[in-house]
Amino acid sequence: MTNKPAIQIIGTGGYQPGDPISTEEIARLVGPLPDEVREGLSIERRFWMIDPVTGEHRENNSDMAYKAAVRALESAGLEAGDIDLIVLATGTPDFPLPPLVNLVQERLGLARCATLEIRSGGAGVVQGLDVARMYLESGIYRTALVIGSEAISPVLAPVFLGKDPYKIRMRDRMPVYMFGDGAGAIVLRAEEGGEGGLLGAAMEAIGGDRKAGIHSVGGGTHAPIHEQLKAKRLVDLKVDVVGAGDFTPVMVTEAISSTLRRSNVDVDSVDLCLVPEGNVGWMLDSLQELGLDTAEWKALDGKVFDSLSTMGAVGCAAVPLFLDDAWRSGKVKPGDRLMLVGVESTKWIYAGAIVDWTAAAPTA
């Protein structure tokens, strides 16, 4: 029996557009939130690809994904031509077709490359890592680029442009405070005889009997286009804040348990756990109120990290963008065992992966 190669993360890259937008600036755009709600969001700043004054696009999703990919390749010491497979996750593509992943492929100058696009929101990149891992372990490909990219600000602009901030409904204000734009990328390589790397993963959609927690309505083919054009907004982002508060902790708890079990890893061996909203006040309160602060969750106390407060809620970009931030800052070091958890509340999807980290932080 032939030993499988180690599927190592050898580089990461992140990108967010423009200057940071403070929570005080958001309050000027859409009006204030109650203090307890604003504090519970735990977001101090976010980045938008649009001009918040005019709504004009300064770049687009494929631009951000490309820039994150280039930075990841540079950190890995590779050229674009070294990539055999690109897996990209996004919920906000430039166009319904062609896929965003192929626009990035074109920007990278790759005439031929295996590509795949995933539409699973915050869980998508972790799912993409596992898909890429299986291809690389099989020997079909050697090097993969996994990207998560999100452009949410264009959907937010119609909420406040030309509007009196104090007449904007509270439920419409919430997404403007929460969401930002950005992209993150991860480079994987199969190393024969190597050690560490991706050890295992788990994923499941557990919302088949639940209504969507986040619903992006409009721009699809769910209704006649001429009817959609009569709507107040062509694309409307609806967020069930109460539902997310009730069920997201369920997803996180199950993701952690399932990932440990399927990777055959003990929770005490995990050094760090990336959960994009793992440290926000509402999440921690909900875990306790629902009795979900399990022994496994308690064992991770002090080990859970993210960059939500300084980067915003960035959907598909969260896991790779926050991971890149942690690696470049020295929080993640060679020899660390990481658990990566992505959750998506549109239809309640989770994905988790365990990785033994081998890459030294880049010098630049």
VOKENU-584033 format. One record per residue (C-alpha): residue number from 0; residue in three letters; chain; x, y, z. Coordinates in steps of 0.02 Angstrom, whole numbers. Example, Ala and Ser with C-alpha at 12.3 -4.5 7.8 and 13.67 -1.06 7.14 Angstrom:
<tortis>
{0 'ALA' 'A' {615 -225 390}}
{1 'SER' 'A' {684 -53 357}}
</tortis>
This chain:
<tortis>
{0 'MET' 'A' {0 0 0}}
{1 'THR' 'A' {70 170 -50}}
{2 'ASN' 'A' {78 305 83}}
{3 'LYS' 'A' {-23 460 43}}
{4 'PRO' 'A' {72 624 20}}
{5 'ALA' 'A' {57 760 151}}
{6 'ILE' 'A' {-59 898 90}}
{7 'GLN' 'A' {25 1051 163}}
{8 'ILE' 'A' {-29 1233 168}}
{9 'ILE' 'A' {124 1322 99}}
{10 'GLY' 'A' {59 1498 79}}
{11 'THR' 'A' {-88 1615 108}}
{12 'GLY' 'A' {-139 1788 48}}
{13 'GLY' 'A' {-270 1915 96}}
{14 'TYR' 'A' {-339 2075 22}}
{15 'GLN' 'A' {-468 2204 74}}
{16 'PRO' 'A' {-510 2358 -30}}
{17 'GLY' 'A' {-496 2542 10}}
{18 'ASP' 'A' {-478 2622 180}}
{19 'PRO' 'A' {-560 2550 336}}
{20 'ILE' 'A' {-736 2611 371}}
{21 'SER' 'A' {-768 2639 556}}
{22 'THR' 'A' {-927 2597 648}}
{23 'GLU' 'A' {-949 2785 679}}
{24 'GLU' 'A' {-952 2812 490}}
{25 'ILE' 'A' {-1084 2676 470}}
{26 'ALA' 'A' {-1190 2764 600}}
{27 'ARG' 'A' {-1182 2923 495}}
{28 'LEU' 'A' {-1239 2825 341}}
{29 'VAL' 'A' {-1384 2725 413}}
{30 'GLY' 'A' {-1416 2790 588}}
{31 'PRO' 'A' {-1363 2717 756}}
{32 'LEU' 'A' {-1395 2547 833}}
{33 'PRO' 'A' {-1441 2520 1015}}
{34 'ASP' 'A' {-1280 2512 1117}}
{35 'GLU' 'A' {-1304 2331 1168}}
{36 'VAL' 'A' {-1334 2277 987}}
{37 'ARG' 'A' {-1183 2371 921}}
{38 'GLU' 'A' {-1072 2300 1058}}
{39 'GLY' 'A' {-1138 2125 1026}}
{40 'LEU' 'A' {-1085 2133 843}}
{41 'SER' 'A' {-904 2159 899}}
{42 'ILE' 'A' {-857 2243 733}}
{43 'GLU' 'A' {-755 2402 742}}
{44 'ARG' 'A' {-717 2424 557}}
{45 'ARG' 'A' {-744 2345 386}}
{46 'PHE' 'A' {-686 2374 206}}
{47 'TRP' 'A' {-795 2407 53}}
{48 'MET' 'A' {-755 2397 -132}}
{49 'ILE' 'A' {-883 2535 -164}}
{50 'ASP' 'A' {-865 2719 -130}}
{51 'PRO' 'A' {-981 2742 21}}
{52 'VAL' 'A' {-1026 2918 -36}}
{53 'THR' 'A' {-1074 2880 -217}}
{54 'GLY' 'A' {-1095 2691 -221}}
{55 'GLU' 'A' {-978 2680 -371}}
{56 'HIS' 'A' {-871 2524 -386}}
{57 'ARG' 'A' {-686 2554 -360}}
{58 'GLU' 'A' {-649 2371 -404}}
{59 'ASN' 'A' {-745 2208 -409}}
{60 'ASN' 'A' {-747 2035 -335}}
{61 'SER' 'A' {-632 1958 -464}}
{62 'ASP' 'A' {-506 2098 -435}}
{63 'MET' 'A' {-501 2058 -249}}
{64 'ALA' 'A' {-490 1871 -276}}
{65 'TYR' 'A' {-347 1894 -399}}
{66 'LYS' 'A' {-250 2007 -280}}
{67 'ALA' 'A' {-269 1884 -137}}
{68 'ALA' 'A' {-213 1742 -251}}
{69 'VAL' 'A' {-57 1835 -306}}
{70 'ARG' 'A' {-9 1871 -127}}
{71 'ALA' 'A' {-35 1688 -80}}
{72 'LEU' 'A' {72 1627 -224}}
{73 'GLU' 'A' {209 1751 -177}}
{74 'SER' 'A' {211 1688 2}}
{75 'ALA' 'A' {223 1509 -61}}
{76 'GLY' 'A' {366 1553 -180}}
{77 'LEU' 'A' {267 1491 -330}}
{78 'GLU' 'A' {216 1558 -500}}
{79 'ALA' 'A' {39 1553 -565}}
{80 'GLY' 'A' {92 1418 -689}}
{81 'ASP' 'A' {127 1300 -544}}
{82 'ILE' 'A' {-59 1290 -503}}
{83 'ASP' 'A' {-153 1135 -564}}
{84 'LEU' 'A' {-320 1166 -478}}
{85 'ILE' 'A' {-415 1321 -421}}
{86 'VAL' 'A' {-564 1305 -304}}
{87 'LEU' 'A' {-656 1467 -268}}
{88 'ALA' 'A' {-800 1504 -149}}
{89 'THR' 'A' {-909 1659 -165}}
{90 'GLY' 'A' {-1089 1710 -141}}
{91 'THR' 'A' {-1071 1873 -237}}
{92 'PRO' 'A' {-994 1837 -408}}
{93 'ASP' 'A' {-964 1971 -540}}
{94 'PHE' 'A' {-1087 1880 -654}}
{95 'PRO' 'A' {-1199 1726 -641}}
{96 'LEU' 'A' {-1090 1660 -784}}
{97 'PRO' 'A' {-947 1645 -820}}
{98 'PRO' 'A' {-894 1580 -649}}
{99 'LEU' 'A' {-787 1698 -547}}
{100 'VAL' 'A' {-653 1564 -532}}
{101 'ASN' 'A' {-625 1570 -719}}
{102 'LEU' 'A' {-608 1759 -718}}
{103 'VAL' 'A' {-470 1736 -589}}
{104 'GLN' 'A' {-393 1599 -695}}
{105 'GLU' 'A' {-389 1720 -841}}
{106 'ARG' 'A' {-311 1858 -736}}
{107 'LEU' 'A' {-176 1737 -680}}
{108 'GLY' 'A' {-134 1701 -861}}
{109 'LEU' 'A' {-179 1516 -853}}
{110 'ALA' 'A' {-246 1456 -1021}}
{111 'ARG' 'A' {-281 1284 -946}}
{112 'CYS' 'A' {-320 1239 -767}}
{113 'ALA' 'A' {-443 1130 -671}}
{114 'THR' 'A' {-572 1243 -587}}
{115 'LEU' 'A' {-720 1227 -470}}
{116 'GLU' 'A' {-835 1357 -391}}
{117 'ILE' 'A' {-929 1331 -228}}
{118 'ARG' 'A' {-1082 1428 -169}}
{119 'SER' 'A' {-1086 1383 17}}
{120 'GLY' 'A' {-1050 1550 98}}
{121 'GLY' 'A' {-939 1547 252}}
{122 'ALA' 'A' {-921 1358 244}}
{123 'GLY' 'A' {-862 1360 63}}
{124 'VAL' 'A' {-674 1380 82}}
{125 'VAL' 'A' {-660 1243 212}}
{126 'GLN' 'A' {-760 1131 95}}
{127 'GLY' 'A' {-643 1184 -45}}
{128 'LEU' 'A' {-490 1136 58}}
{129 'ASP' 'A' {-559 961 81}}
{130 'VAL' 'A' {-604 942 -103}}
{131 'ALA' 'A' {-430 1000 -153}}
{132 'ARG' 'A' {-353 884 -23}}
{133 'MET' 'A' {-436 732 -102}}
{134 'TYR' 'A' {-379 779 -277}}
{135 'LEU' 'A' {-201 807 -218}}
{136 'GLU' 'A' {-196 648 -114}}
{137 'SER' 'A' {-253 548 -265}}
{138 'GLY' 'A' {-107 613 -368}}
{139 'ILE' 'A' {-218 692 -501}}
{140 'TYR' 'A' {-148 864 -459}}
{141 'ARG' 'A' {-1 923 -355}}
{142 'THR' 'A' {-36 1106 -315}}
{143 'ALA' 'A' {-203 1190 -278}}
{144 'LEU' 'A' {-259 1368 -247}}
{145 'VAL' 'A' {-414 1386 -137}}
{146 'ILE' 'A' {-495 1560 -134}}
{147 'GLY' 'A' {-637 1639 -38}}
{148 'SER' 'A' {-698 1808 -100}}
{149 'GLU' 'A' {-847 1917 -60}}
{150 'ALA' 'A' {-915 2083 -126}}
{151 'ILE' 'A' {-1064 2126 -15}}
{152 'SER' 'A' {-1056 2316 -12}}
{153 'PRO' 'A' {-1143 2338 -182}}
{154 'VAL' 'A' {-1298 2257 -106}}
{155 'LEU' 'A' {-1288 2372 45}}
{156 'ALA' 'A' {-1274 2536 -50}}
{157 'PRO' 'A' {-1459 2550 -100}}
{158 'VAL' 'A' {-1507 2541 84}}
{159 'PHE' 'A' {-1431 2711 123}}
{160 'LEU' 'A' {-1389 2808 -36}}
{161 'GLY' 'A' {-1499 2962 -45}}
{162 'LYS' 'A' {-1593 2911 113}}
{163 'ASP' 'A' {-1621 2997 279}}
{164 'PRO' 'A' {-1520 2887 400}}
{165 'TYR' 'A' {-1649 2904 537}}
{166 'LYS' 'A' {-1788 2839 424}}
{167 'ILE' 'A' {-1695 2677 383}}
{168 'ARG' 'A' {-1774 2529 472}}
{169 'MET' 'A' {-1672 2445 609}}
{170 'ARG' 'A' {-1676 2277 519}}
{171 'ASP' 'A' {-1603 2361 364}}
{172 'ARG' 'A' {-1466 2446 465}}
{173 'MET' 'A' {-1399 2284 538}}
{174 'PRO' 'A' {-1320 2211 378}}
{175 'VAL' 'A' {-1234 2378 341}}
{176 'TYR' 'A' {-1150 2371 510}}
{177 'MET' 'A' {-1103 2188 491}}
{178 'PHE' 'A' {-1037 2155 317}}
{179 'GLY' 'A' {-878 2199 226}}
{180 'ASP' 'A' {-784 2148 69}}
{181 'GLY' 'A' {-622 2054 44}}
{182 'ALA' 'A' {-535 1898 -17}}
{183 'GLY' 'A' {-417 1767 51}}
{184 'ALA' 'A' {-320 1628 -34}}
{185 'ILE' 'A' {-231 1471 23}}
{186 'VAL' 'A' {-100 1371 -75}}
{187 'LEU' 'A' {-95 1182 -49}}
{188 'ARG' 'A' {41 1066 -110}}
{189 'ALA' 'A' {59 876 -104}}
{190 'GLU' 'A' {228 830 -29}}
{191 'GLU' 'A' {283 649 -47}}
{192 'GLY' 'A' {360 590 115}}
{193 'GLY' 'A' {310 754 199}}
{194 'GLU' 'A' {231 775 370}}
{195 'GLY' 'A' {88 877 438}}
{196 'GLY' 'A' {-38 965 328}}
{197 'LEU' 'A' {-224 930 316}}
{198 'LEU' 'A' {-271 782 425}}
{199 'GLY' 'A' {-458 770 400}}
{200 'ALA' 'A' {-620 866 382}}
{201 'ALA' 'A' {-808 861 404}}
{202 'MET' 'A' {-954 953 326}}
{203 'GLU' 'A' {-1143 945 331}}
{204 'ALA' 'A' {-1295 1051 294}}
{205 'ILE' 'A' {-1412 1038 443}}
{206 'GLY' 'A' {-1546 1161 387}}
{207 'GLY' 'A' {-1650 1056 269}}
{208 'ASP' 'A' {-1800 1081 382}}
{209 'ARG' 'A' {-1766 1263 428}}
{210 'LYS' 'A' {-1798 1426 336}}
{211 'ALA' 'A' {-1648 1523 274}}
{212 'GLY' 'A' {-1558 1628 403}}
{213 'ILE' 'A' {-1489 1746 271}}
{214 'HIS' 'A' {-1579 1768 107}}
{215 'SER' 'A' {-1509 1865 -41}}
{216 'VAL' 'A' {-1665 1896 -145}}
{217 'GLY' 'A' {-1663 1963 -323}}
{218 'GLY' 'A' {-1556 1949 -477}}
{219 'GLY' 'A' {-1587 1762 -497}}
{220 'THR' 'A' {-1717 1665 -593}}
{221 'HIS' 'A' {-1835 1633 -447}}
{222 'ALA' 'A' {-1962 1754 -523}}
{223 'PRO' 'A' {-1990 1841 -690}}
{224 'ILE' 'A' {-1858 1974 -716}}
{225 'HIS' 'A' {-1988 2104 -765}}
{226 'GLU' 'A' {-2073 2074 -598}}
{227 'GLN' 'A' {-1908 2085 -502}}
{228 'LEU' 'A' {-1875 2255 -581}}
{229 'LYS' 'A' {-2030 2323 -495}}
{230 'ALA' 'A' {-1960 2284 -323}}
{231 'LYS' 'A' {-1895 2421 -208}}
{232 'ARG' 'A' {-1719 2349 -226}}
{233 'LEU' 'A' {-1660 2232 -363}}
{234 'VAL' 'A' {-1560 2134 -234}}
{235 'ASP' 'A' {-1614 2133 -53}}
{236 'LEU' 'A' {-1513 2055 88}}
{237 'LYS' 'A' {-1626 1987 225}}
{238 'VAL' 'A' {-1543 1934 388}}
{239 'ASP' 'A' {-1636 1837 523}}
{240 'VAL' 'A' {-1534 1902 670}}
{241 'VAL' 'A' {-1636 1806 799}}
{242 'GLY' 'A' {-1628 1644 701}}
{243 'ALA' 'A' {-1440 1662 678}}
{244 'GLY' 'A' {-1417 1692 863}}
{245 'ASP' 'A' {-1516 1535 903}}
{246 'PHE' 'A' {-1445 1412 776}}
{247 'THR' 'A' {-1269 1468 730}}
{248 'PRO' 'A' {-1202 1406 898}}
{249 'VAL' 'A' {-1280 1237 859}}
{250 'MET' 'A' {-1185 1231 694}}
{251 'VAL' 'A' {-1021 1282 775}}
{252 'THR' 'A' {-1035 1154 914}}
{253 'GLU' 'A' {-1078 1014 793}}
{254 'ALA' 'A' {-940 1069 672}}
{255 'ILE' 'A' {-809 1056 809}}
{256 'SER' 'A' {-869 887 870}}
{257 'SER' 'A' {-888 812 697}}
{258 'THR' 'A' {-720 878 634}}
{259 'LEU' 'A' {-626 807 784}}
{260 'ARG' 'A' {-713 638 765}}
{261 'ARG' 'A' {-687 620 578}}
{262 'SER' 'A' {-506 677 590}}
{263 'ASN' 'A' {-473 558 736}}
{264 'VAL' 'A' {-402 702 837}}
{265 'ASP' 'A' {-421 741 1022}}
{266 'VAL' 'A' {-476 916 1064}}
{267 'ASP' 'A' {-334 939 1188}}
{268 'SER' 'A' {-208 922 1045}}
{269 'VAL' 'A' {-280 1074 956}}
{270 'ASP' 'A' {-176 1231 983}}
{271 'LEU' 'A' {-286 1358 894}}
{272 'CYS' 'A' {-463 1358 824}}
{273 'LEU' 'A' {-520 1482 692}}
{274 'VAL' 'A' {-707 1516 706}}
{275 'PRO' 'A' {-753 1678 614}}
{276 'GLU' 'A' {-879 1733 747}}
{277 'GLY' 'A' {-813 1627 889}}
{278 'ASN' 'A' {-775 1770 1009}}
{279 'VAL' 'A' {-924 1886 982}}
{280 'GLY' 'A' {-1031 1923 1131}}
{281 'TRP' 'A' {-1194 1856 1061}}
{282 'MET' 'A' {-1112 1690 1013}}
{283 'LEU' 'A' {-1039 1660 1185}}
{284 'ASP' 'A' {-1201 1710 1271}}
{285 'SER' 'A' {-1303 1596 1157}}
{286 'LEU' 'A' {-1187 1448 1188}}
{287 'GLN' 'A' {-1216 1464 1374}}
{288 'GLU' 'A' {-1402 1499 1363}}
{289 'LEU' 'A' {-1430 1349 1249}}
{290 'GLY' 'A' {-1319 1234 1353}}
{291 'LEU' 'A' {-1199 1212 1206}}
{292 'ASP' 'A' {-1039 1259 1296}}
{293 'THR' 'A' {-986 1078 1286}}
{294 'ALA' 'A' {-829 999 1358}}
{295 'GLU' 'A' {-749 1016 1186}}
{296 'TRP' 'A' {-794 1199 1175}}
{297 'LYS' 'A' {-730 1230 1350}}
{298 'ALA' 'A' {-567 1140 1306}}
{299 'LEU' 'A' {-543 1271 1168}}
{300 'ASP' 'A' {-562 1416 1289}}
{301 'GLY' 'A' {-427 1544 1249}}
{302 'LYS' 'A' {-382 1457 1086}}
{303 'VAL' 'A' {-521 1525 975}}
{304 'PHE' 'A' {-469 1667 861}}
{305 'ASP' 'A' {-531 1774 718}}
{306 'SER' 'A' {-510 1949 644}}
{307 'LEU' 'A' {-694 1995 641}}
{308 'SER' 'A' {-676 2156 740}}
{309 'THR' 'A' {-552 2234 618}}
{310 'MET' 'A' {-607 2155 453}}
{311 'GLY' 'A' {-795 2136 468}}
{312 'ALA' 'A' {-908 1991 421}}
{313 'VAL' 'A' {-842 1941 250}}
{314 'GLY' 'A' {-934 1780 208}}
{315 'CYS' 'A' {-833 1663 99}}
{316 'ALA' 'A' {-675 1765 129}}
{317 'ALA' 'A' {-678 1749 319}}
{318 'VAL' 'A' {-581 1588 348}}
{319 'PRO' 'A' {-437 1619 224}}
{320 'LEU' 'A' {-427 1806 261}}
{321 'PHE' 'A' {-423 1783 450}}
{322 'LEU' 'A' {-301 1639 432}}
{323 'ASP' 'A' {-184 1745 327}}
{324 'ASP' 'A' {-191 1883 457}}
{325 'ALA' 'A' {-149 1761 598}}
{326 'TRP' 'A' {-6 1681 501}}
{327 'ARG' 'A' {76 1844 450}}
{328 'SER' 'A' {61 1914 626}}
{329 'GLY' 'A' {148 1761 699}}
{330 'LYS' 'A' {-4 1695 793}}
{331 'VAL' 'A' {3 1535 688}}
{332 'LYS' 'A' {173 1451 691}}
{333 'PRO' 'A' {254 1291 625}}
{334 'GLY' 'A' {207 1145 735}}
{335 'ASP' 'A' {36 1216 782}}
{336 'ARG' 'A' {-117 1107 759}}
{337 'LEU' 'A' {-262 1212 693}}
{338 'MET' 'A' {-446 1181 677}}
{339 'LEU' 'A' {-529 1285 541}}
{340 'VAL' 'A' {-717 1305 557}}
{341 'GLY' 'A' {-831 1387 429}}
{342 'VAL' 'A' {-1018 1408 454}}
{343 'GLU' 'A' {-1152 1477 340}}
{344 'SER' 'A' {-1324 1530 402}}
{345 'THR' 'A' {-1411 1545 233}}
{346 'LYS' 'A' {-1460 1362 244}}
{347 'TRP' 'A' {-1358 1313 396}}
{348 'ILE' 'A' {-1201 1232 326}}
{349 'TYR' 'A' {-1044 1193 423}}
{350 'ALA' 'A' {-872 1132 374}}
{351 'GLY' 'A' {-718 1100 480}}
{352 'ALA' 'A' {-540 1042 448}}
{353 'ILE' 'A' {-387 998 551}}
{354 'VAL' 'A' {-215 1052 490}}
{355 'ASP' 'A' {-43 1030 564}}
{356 'TRP' 'A' {44 1191 515}}
{357 'THR' 'A' {215 1178 432}}
{358 'ALA' 'A' {246 1347 348}}
{359 'ALA' 'A' {355 1481 425}}
{360 'ALA' 'A' {282 1657 416}}
{361 'PRO' 'A' {335 1758 263}}
{362 'THR' 'A' {466 1891 290}}
{363 'ALA' 'A' {373 2022 187}}
</tortis>
